[in-house]
Amino acid sequence: MGVREISVGGKNLEIHELENVCDTVTGRVLTGSWIWDSALILSQWMMNTAQSRSQPEFDLTGKTVIELGAGAAGLPGLTAAMLGASRVVLTDIEPLILGLSRNVEANNLDHVVHVRKLVWGTDESLGEFDVVLMSDVFFDPDQMGALARTLKSACGDLTRIWAATEIRPWTGNCLAALADQGFGLVELSDPVCVDLTGPGPKQQSSSFAVFSLVKQSDAGHVPPAFSDFWG
Ligand SMILES: C[S@@+](CC[C@H](N)C(=O)[O-])C[C@H]1O[C@@H](n2cnc3c(N)ncnc32)[C@H](O)[C@@H]1O
């Protein structure tokens, strides 16, 4: 896959993608080996909101940040570090950890950004953070219970959870599964339509959205049925 240069706040991030890192059990290539378009969209959205300065709740200066399912790239978490976060932890499954570390080092961010293995749903907790980032992790409704458990261990009362996703036929099922676990949804961006640049054969354009997950007791307003919005 090689190396990509991605501009963040006037500086370039150097992102190394992995080739052929396979699951030792299934033999399938790990999806976190490369950057997904959702990561680019979340990173861009964070830059835009940080630069607009009209919404202080999106200011990352001095914040602690964890990225779940960061893949080998960790682009949203690295972007948070570039935007002033005081501590960032990039997490994913073990086979992607070396790739994440390489990207932290390549961008000289190791004084702020740390890398940890974190499998959703396990007892392992890395403590509470100000902000949780996720991109393209809503692909398997059966995994959402485990993800919700990890989210709860990373969230205090004031934690903000920002997620970007491609809107696929099963996205609504994933969000409904998270709602069952107590997380509501507030959309932060209008759906963005882009030509897909990711791996695999060139596909048609697709829709993406950035939103905040909110623990339902704090949500104020929770959409009544995700399937109404997400198909
Ligand atoms: C589609 S990839 C997205 C990678 C990256 N966030 C991006 O947008 O470029 C989904 C990521 O979720 C991670 N993931 C899936 N299930 C997981 C689990 N149970 N525990 C931890 N990470 C998981 C995968 O390893 C993979 O890196």
The ligand as an SDF file (V2000), in Angstrom:
LIG
                    3D

 27 29  0  0  0  0  0  0  0  0999 V2000
  -12.7260   -0.9490    8.7240 C   0  0  0  0  0  0  0  0  0  0  0  0
  -11.3600   -0.9040    9.8230 S   0  0  0  0  0  0  0  0  0  0  0  0
  -11.1850    0.8420   10.1230 C   0  0  0  0  0  0  0  0  0  0  0  0
   -9.7800    1.2130   10.4920 C   0  0  0  0  0  0  0  0  0  0  0  0
   -9.5650    2.7050   10.7610 C   0  0  0  0  0  0  0  0  0  0  0  0
  -10.3880    3.1540   11.8820 N   0  0  0  0  0  0  0  0  0  0  0  0
   -9.9060    3.5250    9.5270 C   0  0  0  0  0  0  0  0  0  0  0  0
  -11.0080    4.1050    9.4500 O   0  0  0  0  0  0  0  0  0  0  0  0
   -9.0510    3.6130    8.6440 O   0  0  0  0  0  0  0  0  0  0  0  0
  -12.1080   -1.4810   11.3600 C   0  0  0  0  0  0  0  0  0  0  0  0
  -11.0990   -1.5420   12.5070 C   0  0  0  0  0  0  0  0  0  0  0  0
  -11.7640   -1.9860   13.6890 O   0  0  0  0  0  0  0  0  0  0  0  0
  -10.9300   -2.9140   14.3580 C   0  0  0  0  0  0  0  0  0  0  0  0
  -11.7220   -3.8540   15.1500 N   0  0  0  0  0  0  0  0  0  0  0  0
  -12.7190   -4.6580   14.7120 C   0  0  0  0  0  0  0  0  0  0  0  0
  -13.1820   -5.4350   15.7000 N   0  0  0  0  0  0  0  0  0  0  0  0
  -12.4490   -5.1150   16.7980 C   0  0  0  0  0  0  0  0  0  0  0  0
  -12.4330   -5.5800   18.1400 C   0  0  0  0  0  0  0  0  0  0  0  0
  -13.2860   -6.5360   18.5440 N   0  0  0  0  0  0  0  0  0  0  0  0
  -11.5440   -5.0390   18.9960 N   0  0  0  0  0  0  0  0  0  0  0  0
  -10.6890   -4.0740   18.5830 C   0  0  0  0  0  0  0  0  0  0  0  0
  -10.6420   -3.5770   17.3270 N   0  0  0  0  0  0  0  0  0  0  0  0
  -11.5100   -4.1110   16.4440 C   0  0  0  0  0  0  0  0  0  0  0  0
  -10.2410   -3.6380   13.2220 C   0  0  0  0  0  0  0  0  0  0  0  0
   -9.0550   -4.3210   13.6500 O   0  0  0  0  0  0  0  0  0  0  0  0
   -9.9710   -2.5020   12.2520 C   0  0  0  0  0  0  0  0  0  0  0  0
   -8.7480   -1.8920   12.4860 O   0  0  0  0  0  0  0  0  0  0  0  0
  1  2  1  0
  2  3  1  0
  2 10  1  0
  3  4  1  0
  4  5  1  0
  5  6  1  0
  5  7  1  0
  7  8  2  0
  7  9  1  0
 10 11  1  0
 11 12  1  0
 11 26  1  0
 12 13  1  0
 13 14  1  0
 13 24  1  0
 14 15  1  0
 14 23  1  0
 15 16  2  0
 16 17  1  0
 17 18  1  0
 17 23  2  0
 18 19  1  0
 18 20  2  0
 20 21  1  0
 21 22  2  0
 22 23  1  0
 24 25  1  0
 24 26  1  0
 26 27  1  0
M  CHG  2   2   1   9  -1
M  END
$$$$
